[in-house]
Amino acid sequence: MKLSTAGLLDGSAIGLSGLCLIHCLALPVAAAFAPLVGLWGEAEWVHLAFVILAAPLSVGALLLAQPRRLRPISLAASGLALLVSGLVFHDAETLLTVAGGLTLASAHLMNWKSRAARHSHAHST
């Protein structure tokens, strides 16, 4: 099966969301064992870097999808908003980032499944 650009972007976005979740959930455990890792992981630029990578990747994947579907686009917009909120509201950063990452990954999974279903339907007729 040939992987489309939009499919590659969706897959990359899902992978990036996974890295984001690992960063948010595993880093506190790693920080307990290695204080230097904890300092690096809590650096504000790390979260900002994830958002800077996630936004164009997500927008590209969802806008390249044909036809464009409102549900994954609105879900992805909510996920990105949660990620940005994590940058602003430091007290709830982990909660907002995890929720945003899961929401964003869900949007891309929905987009990917929709594209696969259309592709399968097109080849079965």
C-alpha positions, -999 to 999 in steps of 0.1 A, spaced: 0 0 0 14 34 -10 17 58 18 3 93 9 18 125 21 -12 132 43 -10 96 57 27 102 65 19 135 82 -9 118 103 14 90 113 42 115 122 17 136 142 5 105 161 42 96 168 49 131 180 19 130 203 33 97 217 67 114 224 49 142 240 30 118 263 63 100 272 78 133 280 50 143 303 44 110 320 78 93 321 99 124 328 89 129 364 99 93 372 132 98 353 138 131 372 136 112 405 165 91 395 185 117 376 181 154 386 198 166 355 173 148 333 145 165 353 160 199 348 163 194 310 128 180 307 112 208 327 128 234 305 101 256 289 117 253 255 110 215 254 72 221 256 74 250 232 94 228 207 67 201 208 40 227 201 61 243 173 65 208 157 29 197 163 11 227 149 23 227 113 24 189 112 -12 187 123 -24 215 101 -6 200 70 -20 165 76 -56 176 81 -56 201 53 -41 176 28 -69 152 36 -95 150 8 -123 155 15 -115 176 46 -136 165 75 -148 189 101 -147 164 131 -109 157 130 -101 193 122 -121 206 151 -107 179 174 -72 187 163 -78 224 169 -90 216 205 -59 195 210 -36 222 198 -54 247 221 -48 224 250 -11 222 242 -8 259 240 -28 263 272 -1 241 288 25 266 279 5 294 295 -9 277 326 21 262 343 1 248 373 -18 225 350 9 220 324 11 182 326 -27 177 326 -33 201 297 -4 187 277 -14 151 282 -50 160 273 -39 180 243 -16 152 230 -43 125 234 -69 148 217 -45 156 188 -35 119 184 -72 110 183 -79 135 156 -51 122 134 -62 86 141 -97 95 131 -84 112 99 -62 82 91 -90 57 95 -113 79 74 -87 80 46 -81 43 49 -118 36 47 -122 58 16 -91 42 0 -105 7 7 -139 16 -6 -125 31 -38 -105 -1 -46 -133 -25 -38 -156 -11 -65 
